[in-house]
Amino acid sequence: MSSNELLGLGVLTVACLLAAGFLFRSWRRRRTRPPLVAAIVVLASGVIAVALAITGVPYRTIVGPAFIIAMLAVLVSARIDRGSGNP
């Protein structure tokens, strides 16, 4: 694994942790389920992506889909939470 790939995995990890932190904070304020579920999905996709990359799966094959899954989880969470009538 090259240093650029390690840097990319580090950035993916930090991004997933930040997104999950924001979602967890939103859950603590509103006490609705969608942000908590999205935070779990974001963390799980980040952990799975890093684990697969460390085990030898090509880096570019893993990071893109993990990022897309995390973004979709955040967007779906926001859409569901907004649609439920919460302020």
N, CA, C and O atoms as a Maestro MAE file, in Angstrom:
{
 s_m_m2io_version
 :::
 2.0.0
}

f_m_ct {
 s_m_title
 :::
 protein
 m_atom[348] {
  # First column is atom index #
  i_m_mmod_type
  r_m_x_coord
  r_m_y_coord
  r_m_z_coord
  i_m_residue_number
  s_m_chain_name
  s_m_pdb_residue_name
  s_m_pdb_atom_name
  i_m_atomic_number
  :::
  1 25 0.842 -1.164 0.000 1 A "MET " " N  " 7
  2 3 0.000 0.000 0.000 1 A "MET " " CA " 6
  3 2 0.897 1.239 0.000 1 A "MET " " C  " 6
  4 15 1.811 1.350 0.816 1 A "MET " " O  " 8
  5 25 0.629 2.166 -0.917 2 A "SER " " N  " 7
  6 3 1.463 3.365 -1.020 2 A "SER " " CA " 6
  7 2 1.046 4.404 0.021 2 A "SER " " C  " 6
  8 15 0.011 4.280 0.676 2 A "SER " " O  " 8
  9 25 1.878 5.419 0.148 3 A "SER " " N  " 7
  10 3 1.583 6.466 1.128 3 A "SER " " CA " 6
  11 2 0.348 7.266 0.712 3 A "SER " " C  " 6
  12 15 -0.395 7.744 1.569 3 A "SER " " O  " 8
  13 25 0.126 7.414 -0.588 4 A "ASN " " N  " 7
  14 3 -1.075 8.120 -1.043 4 A "ASN " " CA " 6
  15 2 -2.339 7.343 -0.681 4 A "ASN " " C  " 6
  16 15 -3.346 7.939 -0.297 4 A "ASN " " O  " 8
  17 25 -2.291 6.030 -0.799 5 A "GLU " " N  " 7
  18 3 -3.437 5.215 -0.426 5 A "GLU " " CA " 6
  19 2 -3.695 5.277 1.077 5 A "GLU " " C  " 6
  20 15 -4.849 5.335 1.503 5 A "GLU " " O  " 8
  21 25 -2.647 5.266 1.875 6 A "LEU " " N  " 7
  22 3 -2.805 5.396 3.323 6 A "LEU " " CA " 6
  23 2 -3.383 6.756 3.689 6 A "LEU " " C  " 6
  24 15 -4.224 6.861 4.581 6 A "LEU " " O  " 8
  25 25 -2.931 7.789 3.001 7 A "LEU " " N  " 7
  26 3 -3.469 9.120 3.238 7 A "LEU " " CA " 6
  27 2 -4.958 9.166 2.874 7 A "LEU " " C  " 6
  28 15 -5.761 9.746 3.605 7 A "LEU " " O  " 8
  29 25 -5.318 8.561 1.756 8 A "GLY " " N  " 7
  30 3 -6.718 8.510 1.351 8 A "GLY " " CA " 6
  31 2 -7.582 7.764 2.347 8 A "GLY " " C  " 6
  32 15 -8.703 8.185 2.634 8 A "GLY " " O  " 8
  33 25 -7.076 6.662 2.878 9 A "LEU " " N  " 7
  34 3 -7.827 5.919 3.895 9 A "LEU " " CA " 6
  35 2 -7.967 6.731 5.172 9 A "LEU " " C  " 6
  36 15 -9.004 6.687 5.835 9 A "LEU " " O  " 8
  37 25 -6.929 7.465 5.510 10 A "GLY " " N  " 7
  38 3 -7.001 8.336 6.685 10 A "GLY " " CA " 6
  39 2 -8.040 9.429 6.504 10 A "GLY " " C  " 6
  40 15 -8.801 9.729 7.425 10 A "GLY " " O  " 8
  41 25 -8.072 10.022 5.324 11 A "VAL " " N  " 7
  42 3 -9.062 11.059 5.045 11 A "VAL " " CA " 6
  43 2 -10.473 10.476 5.067 11 A "VAL " " C  " 6
  44 15 -11.391 11.097 5.600 11 A "VAL " " O  " 8
  45 25 -10.650 9.289 4.492 12 A "LEU " " N  " 7
  46 3 -11.956 8.636 4.531 12 A "LEU " " CA " 6
  47 2 -12.388 8.370 5.970 12 A "LEU " " C  " 6
  48 15 -13.552 8.571 6.316 12 A "LEU " " O  " 8
  49 25 -11.474 7.927 6.792 13 A "THR " " N  " 7
  50 3 -11.775 7.653 8.195 13 A "THR " " CA " 6
  51 2 -12.200 8.924 8.923 13 A "THR " " C  " 6
  52 15 -13.196 8.928 9.647 13 A "THR " " O  " 8
  53 25 -11.445 10.000 8.729 14 A "VAL " " N  " 7
  54 3 -11.783 11.267 9.384 14 A "VAL " " CA " 6
  55 2 -13.133 11.784 8.891 14 A "VAL " " C  " 6
  56 15 -13.939 12.268 9.686 14 A "VAL " " O  " 8
  57 25 -13.382 11.687 7.596 15 A "ALA " " N  " 7
  58 3 -14.660 12.147 7.040 15 A "ALA " " CA " 6
  59 2 -15.828 11.349 7.612 15 A "ALA " " C  " 6
  60 15 -16.864 11.920 7.955 15 A "ALA " " O  " 8
  61 25 -15.665 10.042 7.715 16 A "CYS " " N  " 7
  62 3 -16.737 9.210 8.273 16 A "CYS " " CA " 6
  63 2 -16.969 9.523 9.748 16 A "CYS " " C  " 6
  64 15 -18.112 9.567 10.203 16 A "CYS " " O  " 8
  65 25 -15.894 9.739 10.490 17 A "LEU " " N  " 7
  66 3 -16.048 10.071 11.903 17 A "LEU " " CA " 6
  67 2 -16.722 11.423 12.091 17 A "LEU " " C  " 6
  68 15 -17.573 11.570 12.968 17 A "LEU " " O  " 8
  69 25 -16.357 12.412 11.282 18 A "LEU " " N  " 7
  70 3 -16.987 13.727 11.384 18 A "LEU " " CA " 6
  71 2 -18.472 13.655 11.023 18 A "LEU " " C  " 6
  72 15 -19.314 14.215 11.724 18 A "LEU " " O  " 8
  73 25 -18.785 12.964 9.926 19 A "ALA " " N  " 7
  74 3 -20.183 12.842 9.524 19 A "ALA " " CA " 6
  75 2 -20.997 12.114 10.591 19 A "ALA " " C  " 6
  76 15 -22.110 12.526 10.915 19 A "ALA " " O  " 8
  77 25 -20.449 11.048 11.128 20 A "ALA " " N  " 7
  78 3 -21.157 10.312 12.175 20 A "ALA " " CA " 6
  79 2 -21.313 11.170 13.430 20 A "ALA " " C  " 6
  80 15 -22.335 11.089 14.111 20 A "ALA " " O  " 8
  81 25 -20.318 11.982 13.735 21 A "GLY " " N  " 7
  82 3 -20.419 12.885 14.880 21 A "GLY " " CA " 6
  83 2 -21.524 13.913 14.709 21 A "GLY " " C  " 6
  84 15 -22.282 14.173 15.644 21 A "GLY " " O  " 8
  85 25 -21.619 14.497 13.527 22 A "PHE " " N  " 7
  86 3 -22.690 15.455 13.254 22 A "PHE " " CA " 6
  87 2 -24.062 14.784 13.328 22 A "PHE " " C  " 6
  88 15 -25.012 15.348 13.871 22 A "PHE " " O  " 8
  89 25 -24.149 13.590 12.784 23 A "LEU " " N  " 7
  90 3 -25.423 12.875 12.825 23 A "LEU " " CA " 6
  91 2 -25.805 12.485 14.255 23 A "LEU " " C  " 6
  92 15 -26.975 12.543 14.633 23 A "LEU " " O  " 8
  93 25 -24.814 12.093 15.033 24 A "PHE " " N  " 7
  94 3 -25.086 11.732 16.423 24 A "PHE " " CA " 6
  95 2 -25.559 12.954 17.205 24 A "PHE " " C  " 6
  96 15 -26.468 12.857 18.029 24 A "PHE " " O  " 8
  97 25 -24.941 14.099 16.944 25 A "ARG " " N  " 7
  98 3 -25.363 15.330 17.604 25 A "ARG " " CA " 6
  99 2 -26.801 15.688 17.215 25 A "ARG " " C  " 6
  100 15 -27.587 16.126 18.055 25 A "ARG " " O  " 8
  101 25 -27.133 15.499 15.953 26 A "SER " " N  " 7
  102 3 -28.498 15.747 15.496 26 A "SER " " CA " 6
  103 2 -29.480 14.801 16.185 26 A "SER " " C  " 6
  104 15 -30.584 15.198 16.559 26 A "SER " " O  " 8
  105 25 -29.065 13.557 16.346 27 A "TRP " " N  " 7
  106 3 -29.924 12.595 17.033 27 A "TRP " " CA " 6
  107 2 -30.137 12.997 18.489 27 A "TRP " " C  " 6
  108 15 -31.250 12.886 19.004 27 A "TRP " " O  " 8
  109 25 -29.093 13.459 19.150 28 A "ARG " " N  " 7
  110 3 -29.225 13.858 20.551 28 A "ARG " " CA " 6
  111 2 -30.179 15.031 20.716 28 A "ARG " " C  " 6
  112 15 -30.901 15.111 21.710 28 A "ARG " " O  " 8
  113 25 -30.185 15.934 19.753 29 A "ARG " " N  " 7
  114 3 -31.087 17.088 19.832 29 A "ARG " " CA " 6
  115 2 -32.538 16.708 19.555 29 A "ARG " " C  " 6
  116 15 -33.443 17.128 20.277 29 A "ARG " " O  " 8
  117 25 -32.758 15.913 18.508 30 A "ARG " " N  " 7
  118 3 -34.125 15.649 18.046 30 A "ARG " " CA " 6
  119 2 -34.730 14.370 18.589 30 A "ARG " " C  " 6
  120 15 -35.951 14.251 18.681 30 A "ARG " " O  " 8
  121 25 -33.901 13.426 18.945 31 A "ARG " " N  " 7
  122 3 -34.352 12.101 19.409 31 A "ARG " " CA " 6
  123 2 -35.203 11.389 18.367 31 A "ARG " " C  " 6
  124 15 -36.175 10.714 18.706 31 A "ARG " " O  " 8
  125 25 -34.833 11.542 17.092 32 A "THR " " N  " 7
  126 3 -35.481 10.785 16.030 32 A "THR " " CA " 6
  127 2 -34.516 9.717 15.537 32 A "THR " " C  " 6
  128 15 -33.302 9.850 15.693 32 A "THR " " O  " 8
  129 25 -35.043 8.683 14.958 33 A "ARG " " N  " 7
  130 3 -34.229 7.546 14.578 33 A "ARG " " CA " 6
  131 2 -33.350 7.755 13.337 33 A "ARG " " C  " 6
  132 15 -32.230 7.244 13.330 33 A "ARG " " O  " 8
  133 25 -33.779 8.471 12.286 34 A "PRO " " N  " 7
  134 3 -32.976 8.531 11.059 34 A "PRO " " CA " 6
  135 2 -31.526 8.996 11.228 34 A "PRO " " C  " 6
  136 15 -30.644 8.398 10.611 34 A "PRO " " O  " 8
  137 25 -31.228 10.029 12.029 35 A "PRO " " N  " 7
  138 3 -29.814 10.396 12.163 35 A "PRO " " CA " 6
  139 2 -28.963 9.315 12.830 35 A "PRO " " C  " 6
  140 15 -27.799 9.131 12.475 35 A "PRO " " O  " 8
  141 25 -29.536 8.612 13.782 36 A "LEU " " N  " 7
  142 3 -28.784 7.551 14.459 36 A "LEU " " CA " 6
  143 2 -28.496 6.392 13.508 36 A "LEU " " C  " 6
  144 15 -27.387 5.857 13.490 36 A "LEU " " O  " 8
  145 25 -29.489 6.012 12.726 37 A "VAL " " N  " 7
  146 3 -29.293 4.933 11.749 37 A "VAL " " CA " 6
  147 2 -28.256 5.349 10.703 37 A "VAL " " C  " 6
  148 15 -27.397 4.552 10.324 37 A "VAL " " O  " 8
  149 25 -28.340 6.596 10.240 38 A "ALA " " N  " 7
  150 3 -27.373 7.083 9.256 38 A "ALA " " CA " 6
  151 2 -25.959 7.112 9.841 38 A "ALA " " C  " 6
  152 15 -24.997 6.782 9.147 38 A "ALA " " O  " 8
  153 25 -25.827 7.500 11.101 39 A "ALA " " N  " 7
  154 3 -24.505 7.513 11.740 39 A "ALA " " CA " 6
  155 2 -23.922 6.101 11.795 39 A "ALA " " C  " 6
  156 15 -22.730 5.911 11.553 39 A "ALA " " O  " 8
  157 25 -24.746 5.129 12.108 40 A "ILE " " N  " 7
  158 3 -24.280 3.745 12.159 40 A "ILE " " CA " 6
  159 2 -23.864 3.269 10.766 40 A "ILE " " C  " 6
  160 15 -22.848 2.590 10.618 40 A "ILE " " O  " 8
  161 25 -24.649 3.626 9.747 41 A "VAL " " N  " 7
  162 3 -24.311 3.229 8.372 41 A "VAL " " CA " 6
  163 2 -23.012 3.876 7.922 41 A "VAL " " C  " 6
  164 15 -22.179 3.228 7.289 41 A "VAL " " O  " 8
  165 25 -22.834 5.157 8.248 42 A "VAL " " N  " 7
  166 3 -21.602 5.862 7.863 42 A "VAL " " CA " 6
  167 2 -20.391 5.220 8.537 42 A "VAL " " C  " 6
  168 15 -19.377 4.975 7.883 42 A "VAL " " O  " 8
  169 25 -20.487 4.948 9.825 43 A "LEU " " N  " 7
  170 3 -19.369 4.309 10.529 43 A "LEU " " CA " 6
  171 2 -19.090 2.910 9.990 43 A "LEU " " C  " 6
  172 15 -17.935 2.529 9.805 43 A "LEU " " O  " 8
  173 25 -20.142 2.156 9.741 44 A "ALA " " N  " 7
  174 3 -19.954 0.795 9.235 44 A "ALA " " CA " 6
  175 2 -19.321 0.794 7.851 44 A "ALA " " C  " 6
  176 15 -18.437 -0.017 7.575 44 A "ALA " " O  " 8
  177 25 -19.761 1.693 6.978 45 A "SER " " N  " 7
  178 3 -19.167 1.729 5.636 45 A "SER " " CA " 6
  179 2 -17.698 2.138 5.699 45 A "SER " " C  " 6
  180 15 -16.877 1.615 4.946 45 A "SER " " O  " 8
  181 25 -17.363 3.066 6.590 46 A "GLY " " N  " 7
  182 3 -15.959 3.457 6.749 46 A "GLY " " CA " 6
  183 2 -15.101 2.329 7.290 46 A "GLY " " C  " 6
  184 15 -13.994 2.098 6.803 46 A "GLY " " O  " 8
  185 25 -15.604 1.632 8.289 47 A "VAL " " N  " 7
  186 3 -14.847 0.522 8.880 47 A "VAL " " CA " 6
  187 2 -14.651 -0.603 7.865 47 A "VAL " " C  " 6
  188 15 -13.562 -1.164 7.744 47 A "VAL " " O  " 8
  189 25 -15.715 -0.921 7.145 48 A "ILE " " N  " 7
  190 3 -15.619 -1.990 6.144 48 A "ILE " " CA " 6
  191 2 -14.648 -1.602 5.036 48 A "ILE " " C  " 6
  192 15 -13.862 -2.436 4.585 48 A "ILE " " O  " 8
  193 25 -14.691 -0.347 4.593 49 A "ALA " " N  " 7
  194 3 -13.790 0.111 3.527 49 A "ALA " " CA " 6
  195 2 -12.334 0.024 3.962 49 A "ALA " " C  " 6
  196 15 -11.487 -0.454 3.208 49 A "ALA " " O  " 8
  197 25 -12.044 0.477 5.157 50 A "VAL " " N  " 7
  198 3 -10.661 0.431 5.649 50 A "VAL " " CA " 6
  199 2 -10.204 -1.013 5.832 50 A "VAL " " C  " 6
  200 15 -9.079 -1.359 5.474 50 A "VAL " " O  " 8
  201 25 -11.070 -1.854 6.388 51 A "ALA " " N  " 7
  202 3 -10.702 -3.262 6.592 51 A "ALA " " CA " 6
  203 2 -10.435 -3.965 5.268 51 A "ALA " " C  " 6
  204 15 -9.478 -4.730 5.154 51 A "ALA " " O  " 8
  205 25 -11.277 -3.710 4.263 52 A "LEU " " N  " 7
  206 3 -11.060 -4.340 2.962 52 A "LEU " " CA " 6
  207 2 -9.787 -3.839 2.300 52 A "LEU " " C  " 6
  208 15 -9.056 -4.618 1.686 52 A "LEU " " O  " 8
  209 25 -9.517 -2.550 2.421 53 A "ALA " " N  " 7
  210 3 -8.301 -1.999 1.814 53 A "ALA " " CA " 6
  211 2 -7.054 -2.553 2.485 53 A "ALA " " C  " 6
  212 15 -6.051 -2.807 1.818 53 A "ALA " " O  " 8
  213 25 -7.106 -2.740 3.793 54 A "ILE " " N  " 7
  214 3 -5.953 -3.290 4.507 54 A "ILE " " CA " 6
  215 2 -5.730 -4.754 4.137 54 A "ILE " " C  " 6
  216 15 -4.589 -5.213 4.089 54 A "ILE " " O  " 8
  217 25 -6.815 -5.492 3.874 55 A "THR " " N  " 7
  218 3 -6.663 -6.900 3.530 55 A "THR " " CA " 6
  219 2 -6.205 -7.129 2.092 55 A "THR " " C  " 6
  220 15 -5.903 -8.260 1.710 55 A "THR " " O  " 8
  221 25 -6.150 -6.059 1.291 56 A "GLY " " N  " 7
  222 3 -5.580 -6.215 -0.037 56 A "GLY " " CA " 6
  223 2 -6.490 -5.910 -1.208 56 A "GLY " " C  " 6
  224 15 -6.050 -5.980 -2.356 56 A "GLY " " O  " 8
  225 25 -7.741 -5.575 -0.957 57 A "VAL " " N  " 7
  226 3 -8.635 -5.198 -2.048 57 A "VAL " " CA " 6
  227 2 -8.150 -3.860 -2.602 57 A "VAL " " C  " 6
  228 15 -7.764 -2.988 -1.824 57 A "VAL " " O  " 8
  229 25 -8.160 -3.671 -3.919 58 A "PRO " " N  " 7
  230 3 -7.664 -2.412 -4.488 58 A "PRO " " CA " 6
  231 2 -8.352 -1.189 -3.883 58 A "PRO " " C  " 6
  232 15 -9.573 -1.143 -3.736 58 A "PRO " " O  " 8
  233 25 -7.545 -0.224 -3.548 59 A "TYR " " N  " 7
  234 3 -7.980 0.982 -2.846 59 A "TYR " " CA " 6
  235 2 -9.082 1.723 -3.593 59 A "TYR " " C  " 6
  236 15 -10.090 2.099 -2.995 59 A "TYR " " O  " 8
  237 25 -8.904 1.933 -4.874 60 A "ARG " " N  " 7
  238 3 -9.871 2.713 -5.652 60 A "ARG " " CA " 6
  239 2 -11.214 2.001 -5.794 60 A "ARG " " C  " 6
  240 15 -12.239 2.648 -6.007 60 A "ARG " " O  " 8
  241 25 -11.215 0.707 -5.681 61 A "THR " " N  " 7
  242 3 -12.453 -0.061 -5.763 61 A "THR " " CA " 6
  243 2 -13.290 0.106 -4.505 61 A "THR " " C  " 6
  244 15 -14.508 -0.067 -4.546 61 A "THR " " O  " 8
  245 25 -12.666 0.434 -3.410 62 A "ILE " " N  " 7
  246 3 -13.341 0.480 -2.117 62 A "ILE " " CA " 6
  247 2 -13.760 1.887 -1.715 62 A "ILE " " C  " 6
  248 15 -14.884 2.085 -1.255 62 A "ILE " " O  " 8
  249 25 -12.882 2.861 -1.877 63 A "VAL " " N  " 7
  250 3 -13.124 4.191 -1.324 63 A "VAL " " CA " 6
  251 2 -14.302 4.894 -2.003 63 A "VAL " " C  " 6
  252 15 -15.110 5.526 -1.322 63 A "VAL " " O  " 8
  253 25 -14.413 4.798 -3.298 64 A "GLY " " N  " 7
  254 3 -15.512 5.451 -4.003 64 A "GLY " " CA " 6
  255 2 -16.879 4.968 -3.555 64 A "GLY " " C  " 6
  256 15 -17.714 5.780 -3.156 64 A "GLY " " O  " 8
  257 25 -17.133 3.655 -3.610 65 A "PRO " " N  " 7
  258 3 -18.435 3.169 -3.142 65 A "PRO " " CA " 6
  259 2 -18.705 3.457 -1.664 65 A "PRO " " C  " 6
  260 15 -19.846 3.729 -1.290 65 A "PRO " " O  " 8
  261 25 -17.675 3.401 -0.821 66 A "ALA " " N  " 7
  262 3 -17.883 3.705 0.603 66 A "ALA " " CA " 6
  263 2 -18.305 5.152 0.786 66 A "ALA " " C  " 6
  264 15 -19.183 5.452 1.594 66 A "ALA " " O  " 8
  265 25 -17.680 6.047 0.036 67 A "PHE " " N  " 7
  266 3 -18.038 7.456 0.120 67 A "PHE " " CA " 6
  267 2 -19.470 7.679 -0.377 67 A "PHE " " C  " 6
  268 15 -20.225 8.441 0.226 67 A "PHE " " O  " 8
  269 25 -19.837 7.022 -1.461 68 A "ILE " " N  " 7
  270 3 -21.188 7.169 -2.015 68 A "ILE " " CA " 6
  271 2 -22.227 6.615 -1.039 68 A "ILE " " C  " 6
  272 15 -23.280 7.225 -0.851 68 A "ILE " " O  " 8
  273 25 -21.949 5.484 -0.424 69 A "ILE " " N  " 7
  274 3 -22.876 4.913 0.555 69 A "ILE " " CA " 6
  275 2 -23.055 5.849 1.741 69 A "ILE " " C  " 6
  276 15 -24.172 6.041 2.222 69 A "ILE " " O  " 8
  277 25 -21.961 6.430 2.210 70 A "ALA " " N  " 7
  278 3 -22.040 7.355 3.341 70 A "ALA " " CA " 6
  279 2 -22.857 8.595 2.976 70 A "ALA " " C  " 6
  280 15 -23.684 9.050 3.766 70 A "ALA " " O  " 8
  281 25 -22.628 9.137 1.789 71 A "MET " " N  " 7
  282 3 -23.380 10.323 1.365 71 A "MET " " CA " 6
  283 2 -24.864 9.998 1.200 71 A "MET " " C  " 6
  284 15 -25.715 10.795 1.595 71 A "MET " " O  " 8
  285 25 -25.181 8.856 0.633 72 A "LEU " " N  " 7
  286 3 -26.582 8.460 0.490 72 A "LEU " " CA " 6
  287 2 -27.260 8.276 1.844 72 A "LEU " " C  " 6
  288 15 -28.425 8.634 2.011 72 A "LEU " " O  " 8
  289 25 -26.540 7.724 2.800 73 A "ALA " " N  " 7
  290 3 -27.108 7.551 4.135 73 A "ALA " " CA " 6
  291 2 -27.441 8.902 4.768 73 A "ALA " " C  " 6
  292 15 -28.489 9.058 5.394 73 A "ALA " " O  " 8
  293 25 -26.558 9.865 4.605 74 A "VAL " " N  " 7
  294 3 -26.804 11.198 5.154 74 A "VAL " " CA " 6
  295 2 -27.985 11.859 4.449 74 A "VAL " " C  " 6
  296 15 -28.853 12.441 5.099 74 A "VAL " " O  " 8
  297 25 -28.017 11.769 3.120 75 A "LEU " " N  " 7
  298 3 -29.098 12.403 2.367 75 A "LEU " " CA " 6
  299 2 -30.461 11.771 2.659 75 A "LEU " " C  " 6
  300 15 -31.454 12.481 2.823 75 A "LEU " " O  " 8
  301 25 -30.507 10.457 2.723 76 A "VAL " " N  " 7
  302 3 -31.772 9.771 3.027 76 A "VAL " " CA " 6
  303 2 -32.215 10.104 4.446 76 A "VAL " " C  " 6
  304 15 -33.404 10.307 4.690 76 A "VAL " " O  " 8
  305 25 -31.284 10.160 5.374 77 A "SER " " N  " 7
  306 3 -31.619 10.517 6.746 77 A "SER " " CA " 6
  307 2 -32.222 11.912 6.811 77 A "SER " " C  " 6
  308 15 -33.230 12.128 7.483 77 A "SER " " O  " 8
  309 25 -31.608 12.853 6.116 78 A "ALA " " N  " 7
  310 3 -32.129 14.224 6.123 78 A "ALA " " CA " 6
  311 2 -33.506 14.293 5.485 78 A "ALA " " C  " 6
  312 15 -34.387 15.003 5.970 78 A "ALA " " O  " 8
  313 25 -33.687 13.566 4.413 79 A "ARG " " N  " 7
  314 3 -34.982 13.576 3.720 79 A "ARG " " CA " 6
  315 2 -36.084 12.960 4.589 79 A "ARG " " C  " 6
  316 15 -37.185 13.503 4.673 79 A "ARG " " O  " 8
  317 25 -35.794 11.855 5.217 80 A "ILE " " N  " 7
  318 3 -36.788 11.204 6.069 80 A "ILE " " CA " 6
  319 2 -37.094 12.066 7.299 80 A "ILE " " C  " 6
  320 15 -38.253 12.216 7.688 80 A "ILE " " O  " 8
  321 25 -36.050 12.625 7.903 81 A "ASP " " N  " 7
  322 3 -36.228 13.448 9.091 81 A "ASP " " CA " 6
  323 2 -37.018 14.709 8.750 81 A "ASP " " C  " 6
  324 15 -37.860 15.131 9.543 81 A "ASP " " O  " 8
  325 25 -36.774 15.308 7.619 82 A "ARG " " N  " 7
  326 3 -37.507 16.500 7.209 82 A "ARG " " CA " 6
  327 2 -38.957 16.159 6.886 82 A "ARG " " C  " 6
  328 15 -39.867 16.931 7.189 82 A "ARG " " O  " 8
  329 25 -39.166 15.005 6.273 83 A "GLY " " N  " 7
  330 3 -40.516 14.594 5.893 83 A "GLY " " CA " 6
  331 2 -41.387 14.191 7.061 83 A "GLY " " C  " 6
  332 15 -42.609 14.129 6.923 83 A "GLY " " O  " 8
  333 25 -40.783 13.912 8.223 84 A "SER " " N  " 7
  334 3 -41.570 13.477 9.364 84 A "SER " " CA " 6
  335 2 -42.172 14.632 10.149 84 A "SER " " C  " 6
  336 15 -42.884 14.406 11.127 84 A "SER " " O  " 8
  337 25 -41.897 15.871 9.735 85 A "GLY " " N  " 7
  338 3 -42.504 17.029 10.365 85 A "GLY " " CA " 6
  339 2 -41.747 17.557 11.561 85 A "GLY " " C  " 6
  340 15 -42.286 18.378 12.302 85 A "GLY " " O  " 8
  341 25 -40.522 17.121 11.778 86 A "ASN " " N  " 7
  342 3 -39.713 17.638 12.880 86 A "ASN " " CA " 6
  343 2 -39.081 18.952 12.481 86 A "ASN " " C  " 6
  344 15 -38.688 19.118 11.327 86 A "ASN " " O  " 8
  345 25 -38.970 19.903 13.418 87 A "PRO " " N  " 7
  346 3 -38.351 21.200 13.075 87 A "PRO " " CA " 6
  347 2 -36.878 21.119 12.871 87 A "PRO " " C  " 6
  348 15 -36.238 22.130 12.581 87 A "PRO " " O  " 8
  :::
 }
 m_bond[347] {
  # First column is bond index #
  i_m_from
  i_m_to
  i_m_order
  :::
  1 1 2 1
  2 2 3 1
  3 3 4 2
  4 3 5 1
  5 5 6 1
  6 6 7 1
  7 7 8 2
  8 7 9 1
  9 9 10 1
  10 10 11 1
  11 11 12 2
  12 11 13 1
  13 13 14 1
  14 14 15 1
  15 15 16 2
  16 15 17 1
  17 17 18 1
  18 18 19 1
  19 19 20 2
  20 19 21 1
  21 21 22 1
  22 22 23 1
  23 23 24 2
  24 23 25 1
  25 25 26 1
  26 26 27 1
  27 27 28 2
  28 27 29 1
  29 29 30 1
  30 30 31 1
  31 31 32 2
  32 31 33 1
  33 33 34 1
  34 34 35 1
  35 35 36 2
  36 35 37 1
  37 37 38 1
  38 38 39 1
  39 39 40 2
  40 39 41 1
  41 41 42 1
  42 42 43 1
  43 43 44 2
  44 43 45 1
  45 45 46 1
  46 46 47 1
  47 47 48 2
  48 47 49 1
  49 49 50 1
  50 50 51 1
  51 51 52 2
  52 51 53 1
  53 53 54 1
  54 54 55 1
  55 55 56 2
  56 55 57 1
  57 57 58 1
  58 58 59 1
  59 59 60 2
  60 59 61 1
  61 61 62 1
  62 62 63 1
  63 63 64 2
  64 63 65 1
  65 65 66 1
  66 66 67 1
  67 67 68 2
  68 67 69 1
  69 69 70 1
  70 70 71 1
  71 71 72 2
  72 71 73 1
  73 73 74 1
  74 74 75 1
  75 75 76 2
  76 75 77 1
  77 77 78 1
  78 78 79 1
  79 79 80 2
  80 79 81 1
  81 81 82 1
  82 82 83 1
  83 83 84 2
  84 83 85 1
  85 85 86 1
  86 86 87 1
  87 87 88 2
  88 87 89 1
  89 89 90 1
  90 90 91 1
  91 91 92 2
  92 91 93 1
  93 93 94 1
  94 94 95 1
  95 95 96 2
  96 95 97 1
  97 97 98 1
  98 98 99 1
  99 99 100 2
  100 99 101 1
  101 101 102 1
  102 102 103 1
  103 103 104 2
  104 103 105 1
  105 105 106 1
  106 106 107 1
  107 107 108 2
  108 107 109 1
  109 109 110 1
  110 110 111 1
  111 111 112 2
  112 111 113 1
  113 113 114 1
  114 114 115 1
  115 115 116 2
  116 115 117 1
  117 117 118 1
  118 118 119 1
  119 119 120 2
  120 119 121 1
  121 121 122 1
  122 122 123 1
  123 123 124 2
  124 123 125 1
  125 125 126 1
  126 126 127 1
  127 127 128 2
  128 127 129 1
  129 129 130 1
  130 130 131 1
  131 131 132 2
  132 131 133 1
  133 133 134 1
  134 134 135 1
  135 135 136 2
  136 135 137 1
  137 137 138 1
  138 138 139 1
  139 139 140 2
  140 139 141 1
  141 141 142 1
  142 142 143 1
  143 143 144 2
  144 143 145 1
  145 145 146 1
  146 146 147 1
  147 147 148 2
  148 147 149 1
  149 149 150 1
  150 150 151 1
  151 151 152 2
  152 151 153 1
  153 153 154 1
  154 154 155 1
  155 155 156 2
  156 155 157 1
  157 157 158 1
  158 158 159 1
  159 159 160 2
  160 159 161 1
  161 161 162 1
  162 162 163 1
  163 163 164 2
  164 163 165 1
  165 165 166 1
  166 166 167 1
  167 167 168 2
  168 167 169 1
  169 169 170 1
  170 170 171 1
  171 171 172 2
  172 171 173 1
  173 173 174 1
  174 174 175 1
  175 175 176 2
  176 175 177 1
  177 177 178 1
  178 178 179 1
  179 179 180 2
  180 179 181 1
  181 181 182 1
  182 182 183 1
  183 183 184 2
  184 183 185 1
  185 185 186 1
  186 186 187 1
  187 187 188 2
  188 187 189 1
  189 189 190 1
  190 190 191 1
  191 191 192 2
  192 191 193 1
  193 193 194 1
  194 194 195 1
  195 195 196 2
  196 195 197 1
  197 197 198 1
  198 198 199 1
  199 199 200 2
  200 199 201 1
  201 201 202 1
  202 202 203 1
  203 203 204 2
  204 203 205 1
  205 205 206 1
  206 206 207 1
  207 207 208 2
  208 207 209 1
  209 209 210 1
  210 210 211 1
  211 211 212 2
  212 211 213 1
  213 213 214 1
  214 214 215 1
  215 215 216 2
  216 215 217 1
  217 217 218 1
  218 218 219 1
  219 219 220 2
  220 219 221 1
  221 221 222 1
  222 222 223 1
  223 223 224 2
  224 223 225 1
  225 225 226 1
  226 226 227 1
  227 227 228 2
  228 227 229 1
  229 229 230 1
  230 230 231 1
  231 231 232 2
  232 231 233 1
  233 233 234 1
  234 234 235 1
  235 235 236 2
  236 235 237 1
  237 237 238 1
  238 238 239 1
  239 239 240 2
  240 239 241 1
  241 241 242 1
  242 242 243 1
  243 243 244 2
  244 243 245 1
  245 245 246 1
  246 246 247 1
  247 247 248 2
  248 247 249 1
  249 249 250 1
  250 250 251 1
  251 251 252 2
  252 251 253 1
  253 253 254 1
  254 254 255 1
  255 255 256 2
  256 255 257 1
  257 257 258 1
  258 258 259 1
  259 259 260 2
  260 259 261 1
  261 261 262 1
  262 262 263 1
  263 263 264 2
  264 263 265 1
  265 265 266 1
  266 266 267 1
  267 267 268 2
  268 267 269 1
  269 269 270 1
  270 270 271 1
  271 271 272 2
  272 271 273 1
  273 273 274 1
  274 274 275 1
  275 275 276 2
  276 275 277 1
  277 277 278 1
  278 278 279 1
  279 279 280 2
  280 279 281 1
  281 281 282 1
  282 282 283 1
  283 283 284 2
  284 283 285 1
  285 285 286 1
  286 286 287 1
  287 287 288 2
  288 287 289 1
  289 289 290 1
  290 290 291 1
  291 291 292 2
  292 291 293 1
  293 293 294 1
  294 294 295 1
  295 295 296 2
  296 295 297 1
  297 297 298 1
  298 298 299 1
  299 299 300 2
  300 299 301 1
  301 301 302 1
  302 302 303 1
  303 303 304 2
  304 303 305 1
  305 305 306 1
  306 306 307 1
  307 307 308 2
  308 307 309 1
  309 309 310 1
  310 310 311 1
  311 311 312 2
  312 311 313 1
  313 313 314 1
  314 314 315 1
  315 315 316 2
  316 315 317 1
  317 317 318 1
  318 318 319 1
  319 319 320 2
  320 319 321 1
  321 321 322 1
  322 322 323 1
  323 323 324 2
  324 323 325 1
  325 325 326 1
  326 326 327 1
  327 327 328 2
  328 327 329 1
  329 329 330 1
  330 330 331 1
  331 331 332 2
  332 331 333 1
  333 333 334 1
  334 334 335 1
  335 335 336 2
  336 335 337 1
  337 337 338 1
  338 338 339 1
  339 339 340 2
  340 339 341 1
  341 341 342 1
  342 342 343 1
  343 343 344 2
  344 343 345 1
  345 345 346 1
  346 346 347 1
  347 347 348 2
  :::
 }
}
